């Protein structure tokens, strides 16, 4: 289960889960001295132009080269989200350029950079080639209509890249993007910035020590709804990457205890809770984190809860119950 608050739909509306982009082809005329038959690698830079202004530039290094008769076939794959294939006819000096955008499984920062280049291309007037000597070719390339990346996908990839940077952990773009992931990334970004996050929670589970059972039973007799405060380290998992978000004070309101299960063998009490009506307020507040602290020392997790309407200051707070817990979340 994820343990992060659920945000409003409006906060997630700008994020698109469209990972696919159709490959595009563009016929080009290449100057006679562009290709060096002796070069091991061939470098081609595409430049997005707004008339005479440069908007963005992407360099491709073609490391795989196959010559068949008068045609040269070149492939560029530098591990980024944007791949290029070129077929060049030495007799006609014509080149067919094919670009393919595939961010899934690629580094989030690199994928975001490639998506930003494609977005710049989509609003450019035309493309230009940067020659091996560093000059821009005088010929301009018209941009196919389908050469576009959705704004929603770009901001999703930028969000992934920002969480990767703030968390100090390399994140690969998952093959499935959805609103739940966007929600958790937005929350994670705020927590990594040291910001408090307010949202909703639906249901969850606490794993407590057996010593907590008398307090739980007493609270159940006192009221039907409870306020929970959990202070514990928190992580976000994205694919195979695990981002440490820091020591977080997690507060959930109006919790109804649905079930209490005792596991004598494991020495645990499993507490299932839900929000009345399916949703209630939750607040997550960062307690502390250092950027280098990706594997913090194990700490005692503190869980405090009280009946709704009970005193939360003075004597009542001093008598609140502290119990060892192993986590809380939402489906």
ZIRA-V82314 format. One record per run of one state. SS is the DSSP state (~ for helix, > for strand, _ for the rest). FROM is the first residue (numbers start at 1). TO is the last residue. Records with the same first field share a line. If there is no record, write none. Layout:
SS->FROM-TO ; FROM-TO
This chain:
_->1-1 ; 3-5 ; 7-8 ; 13-19 ; 30-41 ; 51-52 ; 63-63 ; 69-70 ; 77-81 ; 90-93 ; 103-106 ; 124-125 ; 131-135 ; 137-140 ; 142-150 ; 168-171 ; 173-178 ; 193-196 ; 202-202 ; 223-224 ; 239-240 ; 264-267 ; 279-279 ; 289-301 ; 308-313 ; 319-322 ; 324-324 ; 326-329 ; 331-331
>->2-2 ; 6-6 ; 20-29 ; 42-50 ; 53-62 ; 64-68 ; 71-76 ; 82-89 ; 94-102 ; 107-107 ; 126-130 ; 136-136 ; 141-141 ; 172-172 ; 197-201 ; 203-209 ; 225-238 ; 241-263 ; 268-275 ; 280-288 ; 302-307 ; 323-323 ; 325-325 ; 330-330
~->9-12 ; 108-123 ; 151-167 ; 179-192 ; 210-222 ; 276-278 ; 314-318
